[in-house]
Amino acid sequence: MSQLKAISVIDGRYKRQTDVFEDIFSEYGLIKHRLISEIEWLKFILSELNLFEISAQNIEKIDEIKTKFSEKSAVRIKEIESITNHDVKAVEYFIKEELEKMNLDEFKEWVHFALTSEDINNTAYAMMMKKGLVIIVDLLRKFLNKLEELALEYKKTPMMSRTHGQPASPTTVGKEFINFAWRIKKELMKLENIDIEAKLNGATGNYNAHYFVFPDINWIEESQKFISEYLGLRSVLFTTQINPNSYISEIMHNLIRISSIIIDMNRDVWGYISLGYFTQKTKKGEVGSSTMPHKVNPIDFENSEGNLGLGISVMEHLSVKLLNSRFQRDLSDSTVLRNLGLVFSYFTIAVNSSLKGLNKIKLNEEIIKMELSNNYELLAEPLQTIMRVYGEAKPYEKLKDLTRGKKISHDDLKQFIDKLKVLPDDIKLKMKQLTPEKYIGKSVNLVDIYFKM
């Protein structure tokens, strides 16, 4: 019933597809990653800066606060927040409670040392984004592999193209899939190379409190070391109180482009199904229409398009909004950042739907061959081109008169070729032997080139 009563489809209808993000982007996930940042910073302060003599055993005990974190821990932190009305401070107080239980009271006031809440928030979100991207990249690789599989399977299968929706020079089915594969692959490489950035530099980005208390410590180098070695992130130095969030904007723009490419593919495959080029595998018990029992609708591609559209709208806002903050800090980014999980969820639902659709399609070679054999006017392009080479007068105009707005047969073309005066006989024979099915240019070679890249 909790799924049936969920307001969001992400936590309701599509929960099975999105629960992989529950421990990352939920309130529980945010609290957990805040606590990780706090504990790692405490360990760093106590063990790396030569300010204390602390045993390895005590460091391990402190680390247990992180490793033993549970839903019960998160509930306790929310209880504390109900009193403090401050979410990050609640995490700090929880850690202090745990230290007391371990008889490590002497280290309590080093929790959250010299930090502002945003030092914890931005590092937490950066870790969350890093984990979320691992899932997204893995899903995109599966999607890319499917496109490549279809490209190889159909690389030699001729197909009539359509430009402006009208019959156009033939291609191969495989080449059309490789077009999308190449576009996705290029964007995926960029996505994998975006640095996940974090900052830890105090209330206005200048290490003020750090430097005032311990002026002999090189806080710039130490914060960089902490961010890279303890959190596995890339340090950004030049900030106000908040991370400028350029990396999030980059990721959002990258995912917008990928989403748009997948929408383009969804619409093309939807169109090919509509034309009869593909049929869809049926499943016993499934219904395509409430009144028309014959229908097998391309709903997976439609579902994907709709969810990608929702995702893009959220991504566009995040990519712009998170670059802005009044003076050194305002709070308008806080509620926006909590919606990062929506982006990953809508994107995941959509890609899974496209994958499901691609796994259901089956090529209808009979329809494809029939379309090619019924459109000999497609050969007006190669014929007028070779006529130019041999000096035939007004080749374009002659073929325009023959074909524009008309259906012609192979015999019509042969008769046209016989009347040409300049072309040698062997070239005329080559022209007569050409069919739309053979007129695919270097389509097959282009697929092979992709797989050698």
Secondary structure, DSSP 4 states (H G I P E B T S, - for coil): -TTTT-SSTTTTTTHHHHGGGHHHHSHHHHHHHHHHHHHHHHHHHHHHSSS----HHHHHHHHHHHHT--HHHHHHHHHHHHHHS-HHHHHHHHHHHHHHHTT-GGGGGGTTTT--HHHHHHHHHHHHHHHHHHHHHHHHHHHHHHHHHHHHHTTT-EEEEEETTEEEEEEEHHHHHHHHHHHHHHHHHHHHT---EE----TTSS-HHHHHH-TTS-HHHHHHHIIIIIS--EE----SSS---HHHHHHHHHHHHHHHHHHHHHHHHHHHHHHTSEEE---TT--S-SS-TT----HHHHHHHHHHHHHHHHHHHHHHHTT--STT--SHHHHHHTTHHHHHHHHHHHHHHHHHHHHHEEE-HHHHHHHHHT-GGGGHHHHHHHHHHTT-SSHHHHHHHHHTT----HHHHHHHHHT-SSS-HHHHHHHHH--TTT--TTHHHHHHHHHH-
